[in-house]
Amino acid sequence: MKNLRICFAGTPAFAAAHLQALLKAGHHVVAVYTQPDRPAGRGKKLQASPVKLTALENGLPVFQPSTLRPLEETETLASLNSDLMIVVAYGLILPKRILDVPRLGCLNVHASLLPRWRGAAPIERSLLAGDKVSGVTIMQMDEGLDTGAMLYKETVEITSTDNRIDLEEKLQIAGQTALLKTLSNLERFQYESMIQNDEDSNYAAKLEKSEAFIDWRLSAPEIDRQIRAGIGRNPAYTILSDQRLRILEGSVSMNNSNAKAGQIVESVKTHFSVSCGSGTLQVQRVQLPGKKPASVKDINNSRPELFSRDVTFTCEQPK
């Protein structure tokens, strides 16, 4: 259905990729909604969102309200005479009167196999939970939090080494495929949509900063998932000489040691191994305070004493 008048709402690069897919496929996007420009970088200069940049590159009108609650925002959307609004990681709540404006309603591209993870951080929560699969759900939006009827799902595998960036890239590709397939026969997918079972849902709350601290009393697999879930947004860290040491890459060994949790039990050229509540974690890549990410091998070349055997990381979170 490429004759539909579509409004697109989204903000980050994940959303911009979906907008680009719509345009490449020949869909008629009449306007784009994205969040207001935000200060970024050391100079705190206002920076446009990836969705806004994509829209401007393609000559599309851009709207950037800070909220959609005022009546004038409903009137503005109504003036666009859209058939459908597609929402991808927009970041603003759509009130019911906004949802009711487009003739065919509003569709959401949600990065989870609903109703598994509802909320702001389904990618991180699926990794932390140790899920083996994830995916994208095309959902007919209603007033609830990711509670709308499901039109189509596209599944992806989560491997034992996938981090947040890896999984987001997989879901981005899956989301583009799912969205275009849904739009190819939208009326049928809407007619055959399925209601979610609320009992199967979990709330994917945004990760708190406190969740990035590594408690070495947890099992090695749990800590490994914590590291992979935090990459790029909320990096896992421990304390070394009263400073934060970010742990960026590791691998699990379930060989238990007699050492206490948090103690380095092995230190070789390419990695160091830390005793956990069960198993050990081999650490290959870290980030020292004020430095760029680096391999343990590179750091050992200049500071071999830093990760010496018997160094112990604290298990208590600093206040």
Buried (B, 14 or more C-beta within 10 A) or exposed (E): BEEBBBBBBBBBBBBBBBBBBBBEEEBBBBBBBBBEEEEEEEEEEEEBBBBBBBBEEEEBEBBBBEEBBEEEBBEBBBEBEBBBBBBBBBBBEBBEBBBEBBEBBBBBBBBBBBBBBBBBBBBBBBBBBEBEEBBBBBBBBBEEEBBBBBBBBBEBEBEEEBBBEBBBBBBBBBBBBBBBBBBEEBEEBBEEBEEBEEEEBBEBEEBEEEBBBBBBBBBBBBBBBBBBBBBEBBBBBBBBEEEBBBBBBBBBBEEEBEBEBBBBBBBEEEBBBBBBBBBBBBBBBBBBEEEEEBBBEEBBEEEEEBBEEEBBBBBEEEE
